[in-house]
């Protein structure tokens, strides 16, 4: 993850489909990216529990293409601290604005939902809360602890914001001892000004590195989207940067434009290219790699956690 930001776009290959087309044009999805509409009893039951508890999920708020599959299996990524983000990332479908005050009952409600859904593995994420002194770190920690108390056998994965300029915030969350600490880099550093303007690539790297320094037993995880105009060399540099930060698990998925107002897709990356990225990532020493068009940070998180544990045992043997 350690290349200097270069605003010169001329050396980056551009897909011919995007040349001379207006940004308002949405590329037609290829067959490998299509998914079925949500349906089924499991989906309906998960939706009912989430809504009854007054919880938000990134599955709905970010319009995840895997919502039907995951909710049918009673897998959900709970999004705490409201549905309004203080950032305005160009790729994200979560609303931007001034968030409401934190719900003091949310940690317990999240724990009750985990118990009611019978989850073996839960993912907790959140909007960015730059309006809070600690970025919401203490609320994150309370949620982890509430779930741990209510469902001690459930493994907990968190997908956090970057806690930019929030001194000591990351340590609060790390000390809550989640099983997996995930923070997504999202894209290559050159594209940050246009894609993730409120964040800093090297700060995000440092956040992930600090997890291992404070608690080496915690798994660390991060992901990027492709199809935004990045080059293969830039993706490989991000992999190297992640390994320098001792990140265990990398996810690579296709960027999908939520609406015409969001940054357009540069191109659809083929399944063969995703497979090649997986091979390269494994050769660089990641314990776990998920690379496919529909890969998302929380997709198959429970199954992947079991594989991650097995990979560590094999590596330490």
C-alpha positions as CSV (number, residue, x, y, z in Angstrom):
1,X,0.0,0.0,0.0
2,X,2.9,2.5,-0.1
3,X,3.0,4.4,-3.5
4,X,2.9,8.2,-3.6
5,X,-0.3,9.7,-4.9
6,X,0.2,10.6,-8.6
7,X,-2.3,12.9,-10.2
8,X,-1.0,12.1,-13.6
9,X,-3.6,9.8,-15.2
10,X,-1.8,9.4,-18.5
11,X,0.1,6.2,-17.5
12,X,-2.9,4.3,-16.4
13,X,-4.6,2.1,-18.9
14,X,-8.2,3.1,-19.6
15,X,-10.8,0.6,-20.9
16,X,-12.1,1.3,-24.4
17,X,-15.7,1.1,-23.2
18,X,-15.3,4.2,-21.2
19,X,-13.5,6.4,-23.8
20,X,-15.7,9.2,-25.1
21,X,-18.8,8.1,-23.1
22,X,-20.6,10.4,-20.7
23,X,-20.4,9.7,-17.0
24,X,-24.2,9.3,-16.9
25,X,-24.0,6.2,-19.0
26,X,-24.2,3.0,-16.9
27,X,-22.3,0.0,-18.3
28,X,-24.4,-3.1,-18.9
29,X,-23.5,-5.8,-16.4
30,X,-21.9,-8.9,-17.9
31,X,-23.4,-12.3,-17.1
32,X,-20.9,-13.1,-14.4
33,X,-22.0,-10.2,-12.2
34,X,-25.8,-10.8,-12.2
35,X,-27.5,-12.0,-9.1
36,X,-31.1,-13.1,-8.2
37,X,-33.5,-10.7,-6.6
38,X,-33.9,-11.3,-2.8
39,X,-36.5,-13.9,-1.9
40,X,-37.2,-16.8,0.4
41,X,-38.3,-17.5,4.0
42,X,-34.8,-17.1,5.5
43,X,-34.4,-13.7,3.8
44,X,-37.8,-12.5,5.1
45,X,-37.1,-13.7,8.7
46,X,-33.7,-12.0,8.8
47,X,-35.2,-8.8,7.5
48,X,-38.0,-9.0,10.1
49,X,-35.5,-9.4,13.0
50,X,-33.3,-6.6,11.9
51,X,-36.2,-4.2,11.4
52,X,-37.9,-5.1,14.7
53,X,-34.7,-4.4,16.6
54,X,-34.4,-1.0,14.9
55,X,-31.1,-1.9,13.4
56,X,-29.5,-0.9,10.2
57,X,-27.5,-3.2,7.9
58,X,-24.8,-2.3,5.4
59,X,-26.6,-5.0,3.3
60,X,-29.5,-2.6,2.7
61,X,-27.9,0.8,3.1
62,X,-25.1,0.1,0.7
63,X,-27.3,-1.9,-1.7
64,X,-25.1,-5.0,-1.5
65,X,-25.7,-7.4,-4.4
66,X,-25.3,-10.4,-2.1
67,X,-28.2,-9.5,0.3
68,X,-30.5,-12.2,-1.0
69,X,-27.9,-15.0,-0.5
70,X,-26.7,-13.8,2.8
71,X,-30.0,-13.1,4.4
72,X,-31.4,-16.4,3.3
73,X,-28.6,-18.0,5.3
74,X,-29.2,-15.7,8.3
75,X,-26.0,-13.8,7.6
76,X,-26.1,-10.0,8.1
77,X,-23.7,-7.2,8.6
78,X,-25.1,-4.9,11.3
79,X,-24.4,-1.2,10.8
80,X,-24.2,0.7,14.0
81,X,-24.3,4.4,14.9
82,X,-27.1,5.3,12.5
83,X,-27.6,5.3,8.7
84,X,-26.1,8.8,8.0
85,X,-22.4,9.2,7.3
86,X,-20.3,12.3,7.8
87,X,-18.2,11.4,4.7
88,X,-19.2,11.6,1.1
89,X,-17.2,8.8,-0.7
90,X,-17.8,8.7,-4.4
91,X,-18.5,5.0,-4.5
92,X,-20.8,4.6,-1.5
93,X,-24.6,4.5,-1.4
94,X,-25.0,5.3,2.3
95,X,-26.5,8.7,2.9
96,X,-24.4,11.7,3.8
97,X,-25.3,14.4,6.3
98,X,-25.4,15.3,10.0
99,X,-26.1,12.1,12.0
100,X,-28.4,11.8,14.9
101,X,-27.2,11.2,18.5
102,X,-26.1,7.7,19.3
103,X,-28.7,5.2,20.5
104,X,-27.6,4.0,24.0
105,X,-29.7,0.8,23.6
106,X,-28.1,-0.1,20.2
107,X,-25.3,-2.4,21.6
108,X,-27.9,-4.5,23.6
109,X,-30.3,-4.6,20.6
110,X,-27.5,-5.7,18.4
111,X,-26.6,-8.5,20.9
112,X,-30.3,-9.6,21.1
113,X,-30.5,-9.8,17.3
114,X,-27.4,-11.9,17.1
115,X,-28.9,-14.3,19.7
116,X,-32.3,-14.4,17.9
117,X,-30.8,-15.1,14.5
118,X,-28.5,-17.8,16.0
119,X,-25.4,-16.4,14.4
120,X,-22.1,-18.2,14.8
121,X,-20.2,-15.3,13.3
122,X,-21.3,-11.7,13.2
123,X,-19.9,-8.7,11.3
124,X,-20.4,-5.2,12.9
125,X,-19.7,-2.1,10.8
126,X,-20.6,1.5,11.0
127,X,-20.9,4.8,9.2
128,X,-18.1,7.4,9.7
129,X,-18.9,9.6,12.7
130,X,-16.4,12.5,12.4
131,X,-18.8,14.5,14.5
132,X,-18.0,12.4,17.6
133,X,-14.9,13.1,19.8
134,X,-13.8,9.4,19.5
135,X,-15.3,8.7,16.1
136,X,-17.7,6.2,17.8
137,X,-14.9,4.0,19.2
138,X,-16.5,3.5,22.6
139,X,-19.8,2.7,21.0
140,X,-18.1,0.1,18.9
141,X,-16.4,-1.4,21.9
142,X,-19.7,-1.5,23.9
143,X,-21.4,-3.4,21.0
144,X,-18.6,-5.9,20.8
145,X,-18.7,-6.5,24.6
146,X,-22.5,-6.8,24.6
147,X,-22.5,-9.4,21.9
148,X,-19.7,-11.3,23.6
149,X,-21.7,-11.4,26.9
150,X,-25.0,-12.5,25.2
151,X,-23.5,-14.9,22.7
152,X,-20.0,-16.1,24.0
153,X,-19.7,-18.7,21.3
154,X,-20.3,-16.2,18.5
155,X,-17.1,-14.9,16.8
156,X,-17.1,-11.2,16.1
157,X,-15.7,-9.4,13.1
158,X,-15.7,-5.6,12.9
159,X,-15.4,-3.4,9.9
160,X,-14.4,0.0,11.2
161,X,-14.1,3.5,9.9
162,X,-10.5,5.0,10.0
163,X,-10.9,7.1,13.2
164,X,-9.0,9.8,11.4
165,X,-7.7,12.5,13.8
166,X,-9.3,10.7,16.8
167,X,-6.3,10.1,19.1
168,X,-6.6,6.9,21.1
169,X,-9.8,5.8,19.4
170,X,-8.4,2.7,17.6
171,X,-6.9,1.4,20.8
172,X,-10.4,1.5,22.4
173,X,-11.8,-0.8,19.7
174,X,-8.7,-3.1,19.6
175,X,-8.9,-3.6,23.4
176,X,-12.5,-4.8,23.0
177,X,-10.9,-7.9,21.4
178,X,-12.9,-8.7,18.3
179,X,-11.8,-11.8,16.5
180,X,-11.3,-10.0,13.2
181,X,-10.4,-6.3,12.8
182,X,-11.3,-5.2,9.3
183,X,-10.8,-1.8,7.7
184,X,-11.0,-1.4,3.9
185,X,-8.5,0.6,1.9
186,X,-11.1,0.6,-0.9
187,X,-8.8,1.6,-3.8
188,X,-5.3,2.4,-4.8
189,X,-3.7,5.6,-3.4
190,X,-3.7,7.5,-6.6
191,X,-7.5,7.4,-6.8
192,X,-8.1,8.5,-3.2
193,X,-8.7,12.2,-4.0
194,X,-11.6,11.4,-6.2
195,X,-12.9,8.2,-4.7
196,X,-12.3,8.5,-0.9
197,X,-11.5,12.2,-0.4
198,X,-12.1,12.3,3.3
199,X,-9.6,9.5,4.0
200,X,-5.9,9.1,3.9
201,X,-4.3,5.9,2.5
202,X,-1.3,5.8,4.8
203,X,-3.4,6.5,7.9
204,X,-5.6,3.5,7.0
205,X,-2.5,1.4,6.6
206,X,-1.1,2.5,9.9
207,X,-4.5,1.8,11.6
208,X,-4.3,-1.8,10.5
209,X,-0.7,-2.2,11.4
210,X,-1.4,-0.9,14.9
211,X,-3.9,-3.7,15.5
212,X,-1.2,-6.3,15.2
213,X,1.2,-4.3,17.3
214,X,-1.3,-4.0,20.1
215,X,-2.8,-7.5,19.9
216,X,-0.9,-9.9,17.6
217,X,-3.7,-12.6,18.1
218,X,-6.3,-10.5,16.3
219,X,-6.8,-11.3,12.6
220,X,-6.6,-8.2,10.3
221,X,-8.4,-7.8,7.1
222,X,-8.8,-5.3,4.3
223,X,-10.3,-5.0,0.9
224,X,-10.2,-3.1,-2.3
225,X,-12.6,-2.6,-5.2
226,X,-11.4,-2.9,-8.8
227,X,-12.9,-1.5,-12.0
228,X,-12.3,2.1,-10.9
229,X,-9.4,2.8,-13.3
230,X,-6.6,1.3,-11.3
231,X,-3.7,-0.5,-13.0
232,X,-2.6,-4.1,-12.2
233,X,0.7,-2.7,-11.0
234,X,-1.1,-0.5,-8.5
235,X,-3.2,-3.4,-7.2
236,X,0.0,-5.4,-6.7
237,X,1.6,-2.5,-4.8
238,X,-1.4,-2.3,-2.5
239,X,-1.0,-6.0,-1.8
240,X,2.7,-5.4,-0.9
241,X,1.7,-2.5,1.3
242,X,-0.9,-4.7,3.1
243,X,1.7,-7.4,3.7
244,X,4.1,-4.8,5.1
245,X,1.4,-3.9,7.6
246,X,1.0,-7.6,8.4
247,X,-2.6,-7.9,7.2
248,X,-3.8,-11.5,7.1
249,X,-6.8,-11.4,4.8
250,X,-7.4,-9.5,1.5
251,X,-10.7,-9.2,-0.3
252,X,-10.9,-7.9,-3.9
253,X,-14.3,-7.3,-5.6
254,X,-15.8,-5.5,-8.6
255,X,-17.0,-1.9,-8.0
256,X,-20.6,-1.6,-8.9
257,X,-22.1,1.9,-9.4
258,X,-25.0,2.3,-7.0
259,X,-26.7,5.2,-8.9
260,X,-25.9,7.5,-11.8
261,X,-24.7,10.1,-9.3
262,X,-21.9,7.9,-8.1
263,X,-18.5,7.5,-9.8
264,X,-18.9,5.5,-13.0
265,X,-17.4,2.1,-13.5
266,X,-14.2,2.2,-15.6
267,X,-14.6,-1.4,-16.6
268,X,-15.8,-4.9,-15.6
269,X,-12.8,-7.0,-14.5
270,X,-13.1,-10.5,-15.8
271,X,-13.3,-13.7,-13.6
272,X,-9.9,-14.8,-15.0
273,X,-8.3,-11.5,-13.8
274,X,-9.8,-12.0,-10.4
275,X,-8.3,-15.5,-10.3
276,X,-4.9,-14.1,-11.3
277,X,-5.1,-11.5,-8.5
278,X,-5.9,-14.4,-6.0
279,X,-2.9,-16.4,-7.1
280,X,-0.6,-13.3,-6.8
281,X,-2.0,-12.4,-3.4
282,X,-1.5,-15.9,-2.1
283,X,2.1,-15.9,-3.3
284,X,2.7,-12.7,-1.3
285,X,1.8,-14.5,1.9
286,X,-1.8,-13.6,2.8
287,X,-3.3,-16.3,5.0
288,X,-6.7,-15.8,3.3
289,X,-7.7,-14.3,-0.1
290,X,-11.1,-13.7,-1.5
291,X,-11.1,-12.4,-5.1
292,X,-14.1,-12.5,-7.4
293,X,-16.5,-10.2,-9.1
294,X,-19.1,-10.4,-6.2
295,X,-16.6,-10.6,-3.3
296,X,-17.5,-8.1,-0.6
297,X,-15.9,-7.6,2.8
298,X,-18.6,-9.5,4.7
299,X,-19.6,-12.1,2.1
300,X,-19.1,-15.6,3.4
301,X,-17.4,-14.0,6.5
302,X,-18.3,-16.9,8.8
303,X,-16.9,-19.6,6.5
304,X,-13.9,-17.5,5.7
305,X,-13.1,-17.0,9.4
306,X,-13.0,-20.8,9.9
307,X,-10.6,-21.0,6.9
308,X,-8.5,-18.2,8.4
309,X,-8.1,-20.0,11.7
310,X,-7.1,-23.2,9.8
311,X,-4.5,-21.3,7.7
312,X,-3.0,-19.8,10.9
313,X,-2.7,-23.2,12.5
314,X,-1.0,-24.6,9.4
315,X,1.3,-21.6,9.2
316,X,2.3,-21.9,12.9
317,X,2.8,-25.7,12.8
